Amino acid sequence: LVDTLKIKKFFQKYSGLTLSQCERLTQKLQASSQSILLANMITGFVQALIVTFGSVVTGVGDGWIVFFITFVASFIPVGAGPVALVLSIVAFSTDQITAGIVLLAIAAFTGVIDNILRPFLMKGEGELHPFVA
């Protein structure tokens, strides 16, 4: 952040873009970054709520810990689905078959909801195409 002006000048000098084009590109990148961050936060929160709801309803795991782990896991490429999958395995291993099936369904749904929700949230100020998102 300290060398922002230097970086902009360097990029303009070697990119062949005019000053106004560089400013437009910077604004687009900034808006896209904000859209991505907001979409990640909202998607992670929704996924964490879904998995936590399943955890609380089935009685497998501690709600607050499940919420925190799911929210953090939603930011890595594997996603939040494996948290519900692990809870499902725990339920099956303790002979809670119904809870295991419910959590398995929640794991599948949580994995899919990311691919549905994120593109809709990305259509913000950044106007980023869903394929790129």
Secondary structure as the mmCIF struct_conf table of DSSP 4:
data_model
#
loop_
_struct_conf.conf_type_id
_struct_conf.id
_struct_conf.beg_label_comp_id
_struct_conf.beg_label_asym_id
_struct_conf.beg_label_seq_id
_struct_conf.end_label_comp_id
_struct_conf.end_label_asym_id
_struct_conf.end_label_seq_id
TURN_TY1_P TURN_TY1_P1 VAL A 2 ASP A 3
HELX_RH_AL_P HELX_RH_AL_P1 THR A 4 SER A 15
HELX_RH_AL_P HELX_RH_AL_P2 LEU A 19 THR A 58
TURN_TY1_P TURN_TY1_P2 GLY A 59 GLY A 59
BEND BEND1 GLY A 61 GLY A 61
HELX_RH_AL_P HELX_RH_AL_P3 GLY A 63 ALA A 73
TURN_TY1_P TURN_TY1_P3 SER A 74 PHE A 75
BEND BEND2 ILE A 76 ILE A 76
TURN_TY1_P TURN_TY1_P4 PRO A 77 VAL A 78
BEND BEND3 ALA A 80 ALA A 80
HELX_RH_AL_P HELX_RH_AL_P4 GLY A 81 SER A 93
TURN_TY1_P TURN_TY1_P5 THR A 94 ASP A 95
HELX_RH_AL_P HELX_RH_AL_P5 ILE A 97 LEU A 121
TURN_TY1_P TURN_TY1_P6 MET A 122 MET A 122
BEND BEND4 GLY A 124 GLY A 124
TURN_TY1_P TURN_TY1_P7 GLU A 125 GLY A 126
TURN_TY1_P TURN_TY1_P8 PRO A 130 VAL A 132
#
